[in-house]
Amino acid sequence: MSAVDGLPGRTAARNVVFLAALMIAASLFLSGFAALKVFDAAIEPEIEKRANLIGRSVRGEVENALQIGIPFNALAGIERYLSQVMVDFPEVERITLIDMNKVIIADVSRNPGDAPSDAVTLDVDKKNGNIIISPMLSGNTLVGEIVLQIDKNFVSSKMRNILLDVFVLGLIAVLLSFEMVIWTVSNTIGKPLDRVFIVLNEQASGAFNHIIKEKAAGNLMRIARRLSDRAHDLAERRGATGQIASIHKAYFSDVRFPLFLYSTATEISGSFLPIYARNSSTLAWLSDDMAATAPLIAYLAAIALVSPFSGLIASRFGGRNLFLFSIPVTALTLIGIGLGQSVVSITLWHGAMALVYALATVACQEYSLGAASKGENAQVLGGYLFVILGGAFCGASLGGVLADRIGIPGTFFFSAGLATFSGVLGYFALSSRIDRPSAPAGAETDIGKVVSGNILFRPRFLSLLAGVTLPINVGNAVFIWFITPLALEAQGAGFADIGRVMMVYYLVPLIVGPSFARLADGRIGYAPFLIAGLAISGIALTSLFFWSGFWPIAVAVAVFGLGHSMCDSSQYAHAIRIAEDSRLRNARLRGLSALRIFERLAAIAGLVVAAVFLETVGYVSITVLIGVAMLVGAVIVAAAEVGRGARNR
Amino acid sequence: MTVIWRIFYTLAAINFIVLAVFVFLVTIQFQAVLSGSIRERLAVVVENVRDPFSSVTEMGLPLSSLRNANAMLQRVKQDDDAIEAIHVYAASGEILHSTDEAKSEATTLSVPAVADAPGVLDIWYREDDRYFRAGGAILDAADRPVGGVSILYSKYNALTQVRAVAARLAFFCGLGLLATLLVSLPVLQFTMRRHVGLFNAILEAYDNFERRFWRGPGGQVLPVKAVKALGVDTTEFSSLLDRSEQNYATEKQRLAKSAGGENERG
């Protein structure tokens, strides 16, 4: 009945998340509208003060000229002076000097195409409230007026800069609500239903060994009480009360919310880590660029180091124990990064964080796979990646906002607290026992005789590594992390624009990933999905040979994200499929470990090679080369699958 | 039903947090815009104040020689209530002209040594909890700093404006939150109707089972409402309940018999 866990929880969360998104969008829209009005009203006195100051300044200059005897209608260079005032005060639309007969002496406008002001249009504008008039004196005689036309929306338009932040905030809130609704619905509906049906099925087949804790039964408490009482009663009659146990079962929904918060905590520095490291660098022998990339390389190297063993460690200690062990260490390393006064300590602490991050995430991945029903691997892995990416997206966005407000050390301390909180949730939510329908032992007995050999030397597995893992991970590390920021900066984009383009890369898999995973698990299958994903990503990158600029790069990033999300969960599910088909001992464990380490090694190698050759060949050539590698990868995977089909026939 | 209220509270809490962060962001942005605007305005005031003094020093005359300097400074001060004091000081830091005749410590704190100014032609700008401070150097004909102008500007009005913005926004966001919550509750009930319906049908099927149980043989058997939703079938649930109850009764009888047999043997 594990589908019961997934089905009501996911269906409800999917339905409710639309409501949550609508609700958040509606309240943000209403509040945004109110904020614009409040902002406009509140800034009004300041705008008036500015306008009065401009009026006084211009009047002072003109009156000084009049006092030394220059006639009002012969003020040389006045228009140049007025133009300078408009440079100093961008909200001034027009400055006009008129004499007592309403004759225009000087007129400077921000829009040169405007018709010259005359007395009639000035009178109309006065009624609009955007006009400030100051009289001018020569001695005790009134000689004319200065008419200032102010764009009152100019200052309040600065408020609109925040709307993009609000949009990001809304996306974070929707992701958070999605995870929280899944958590709530799963605990209130999915798990109670599942537990009741498991015990009911057992009892209907004559086994009375399990009870359901009342708290775990939600609204089905009455049913749970009766079923448990039967088991208690029979155990007492047999005199074997020690033989009954509470029903324990792992659910993917157990791990989702803790993992989401953990991912948010560990990715909190996504938007500022290179800057933090570069600014903390005091070493003469280390260039600023190397200092900026040092924590990233340490991160990848640490993950590559621990990847071969992480699967084994997770199997040895159990997903729950490993995740809970990782929490205090992660919190400690985050505090260490926050306290880090030098690039060396930041790099070391970040590398240490990557070690435990790798263990914690693999622990959650193993837990998720253990909770998955057979044939749902890609969906669970897709869901797992969705949670990781969602957390990364939230962490990077939240980190930027927090670092601006409370400083970088404070942001890391906050993330340490968040990681600890995720551990507390994990302590209560994760099951210590995992029913593992798709575990290696089960899988191997299902498929019959176990044969000897190593999965790593199987051509189909090698084709997956060479055709999918290598180009996709090189593309991710080199194109997304390294080249995109540099190329966009070269196009004149600011940090905010670069951040938004990067955000699209994370958003695409969040939106389409779960549907793709269902399609890959279902009718389409993993291999065609991988081939299509590689082809799409490859075309996106090679297309940069034909067009360039900010928007082409942004489109390439989005399309690459689309192709990448087709490959990401499918490659793991495909690796499991290859392992199961191979009937080799420990094939799944070895295969997944090899895949994880190969991912990191490919990324590191790609980054190093790209850094060495970037200056000589340029970013377009490197990007196109990676694109071509992806297209070749698609051919390799297709050939491997065709070869396998031919052998099977 | 519990699940609806739990989801409702979850959504309400998230929406509240989002709006609280929104109010915070907008207030911070307003504060930044207001500070920036005041800073630009003070830069112009500093320019306006130092221009007549620069005219004097460029002719080689000392700063103290400008007639009616204090009156001129008072006139500028009267243009804006928030200006607390304007000082014109010599290169040594000695205040030569000031709107604050007492030259109280609070206002003279705004006078920096000329050497501290970031650049002789730049307008410097500082900010603390209570005041904005702005100023600029006054140069002689050889572009050497011979003194400077310093303005102390109260933050009181600006802070009041910022607090007013925060309070108004919080009020409007509260109204928005209330409105969206009121609308979302029935929508949530509609969205969750299948889940709630399934739970109610299961509980109803269980009630029927219990009723049959206590009425015993011969009692009227109420039909089970067949609901199939979200992978669960209430008919299957009822049949499982019946089968498990039969197994339970059989097991009890078996245990009773084996216990009886043991007693007899005993």
HADDOCK unambig.tbl for C-alpha pairs under 7 A between the chains (distance, minus, plus):
assign (segid A and resid 4 and name CA) (segid B and resid 231 and name CA) 6.52 0.50 0.50
assign (segid A and resid 7 and name CA) (segid B and resid 230 and name CA) 6.04 0.50 0.50
assign (segid A and resid 8 and name CA) (segid B and resid 230 and name CA) 5.65 0.50 0.50
assign (segid A and resid 12 and name CA) (segid B and resid 192 and name CA) 6.78 0.50 0.50
assign (segid A and resid 15 and name CA) (segid B and resid 191 and name CA) 6.52 0.50 0.50
assign (segid A and resid 16 and name CA) (segid B and resid 191 and name CA) 6.88 0.50 0.50
assign (segid A and resid 20 and name CA) (segid B and resid 11 and name CA) 6.43 0.50 0.50
assign (segid A and resid 23 and name CA) (segid B and resid 180 and name CA) 5.99 0.50 0.50
assign (segid A and resid 23 and name CA) (segid B and resid 184 and name CA) 6.97 0.50 0.50
assign (segid A and resid 24 and name CA) (segid B and resid 15 and name CA) 5.98 0.50 0.50
assign (segid A and resid 27 and name CA) (segid B and resid 176 and name CA) 5.36 0.50 0.50
assign (segid A and resid 27 and name CA) (segid B and resid 177 and name CA) 5.97 0.50 0.50
assign (segid A and resid 27 and name CA) (segid B and resid 180 and name CA) 6.32 0.50 0.50
assign (segid A and resid 30 and name CA) (segid B and resid 176 and name CA) 6.17 0.50 0.50
assign (segid A and resid 31 and name CA) (segid B and resid 172 and name CA) 6.51 0.50 0.50
assign (segid A and resid 31 and name CA) (segid B and resid 173 and name CA) 5.27 0.50 0.50
assign (segid A and resid 31 and name CA) (segid B and resid 176 and name CA) 6.46 0.50 0.50
assign (segid A and resid 34 and name CA) (segid B and resid 172 and name CA) 6.51 0.50 0.50
assign (segid A and resid 35 and name CA) (segid B and resid 169 and name CA) 6.17 0.50 0.50
assign (segid A and resid 38 and name CA) (segid B and resid 165 and name CA) 6.48 0.50 0.50
assign (segid A and resid 42 and name CA) (segid B and resid 161 and name CA) 6.50 0.50 0.50
assign (segid A and resid 42 and name CA) (segid B and resid 165 and name CA) 6.69 0.50 0.50
assign (segid A and resid 50 and name CA) (segid B and resid 41 and name CA) 6.35 0.50 0.50
assign (segid A and resid 159 and name CA) (segid B and resid 29 and name CA) 6.85 0.50 0.50
assign (segid A and resid 166 and name CA) (segid B and resid 22 and name CA) 6.82 0.50 0.50
assign (segid A and resid 173 and name CA) (segid B and resid 14 and name CA) 6.61 0.50 0.50
assign (segid A and resid 173 and name CA) (segid B and resid 18 and name CA) 6.67 0.50 0.50
assign (segid A and resid 177 and name CA) (segid B and resid 11 and name CA) 6.62 0.50 0.50
assign (segid A and resid 177 and name CA) (segid B and resid 14 and name CA) 6.74 0.50 0.50
assign (segid A and resid 181 and name CA) (segid B and resid 7 and name CA) 6.23 0.50 0.50
assign (segid A and resid 184 and name CA) (segid B and resid 6 and name CA) 6.98 0.50 0.50
assign (segid A and resid 184 and name CA) (segid B and resid 7 and name CA) 6.66 0.50 0.50
assign (segid A and resid 185 and name CA) (segid B and resid 3 and name CA) 6.66 0.50 0.50
assign (segid A and resid 188 and name CA) (segid B and resid 3 and name CA) 5.93 0.50 0.50
assign (segid A and resid 200 and name CA) (segid B and resid 240 and name CA) 6.40 0.50 0.50
assign (segid A and resid 200 and name CA) (segid B and resid 241 and name CA) 6.83 0.50 0.50
assign (segid A and resid 200 and name CA) (segid B and resid 244 and name CA) 6.73 0.50 0.50
assign (segid A and resid 201 and name CA) (segid B and resid 240 and name CA) 6.68 0.50 0.50
assign (segid A and resid 203 and name CA) (segid B and resid 244 and name CA) 4.91 0.50 0.50
assign (segid A and resid 204 and name CA) (segid B and resid 240 and name CA) 5.77 0.50 0.50
assign (segid A and resid 204 and name CA) (segid B and resid 243 and name CA) 5.11 0.50 0.50
assign (segid A and resid 204 and name CA) (segid B and resid 244 and name CA) 3.93 0.50 0.50
assign (segid A and resid 204 and name CA) (segid B and resid 247 and name CA) 6.62 0.50 0.50
assign (segid A and resid 206 and name CA) (segid B and resid 247 and name CA) 5.73 0.50 0.50
assign (segid A and resid 230 and name CA) (segid B and resid 248 and name CA) 6.89 0.50 0.50
assign (segid A and resid 234 and name CA) (segid B and resid 252 and name CA) 6.88 0.50 0.50
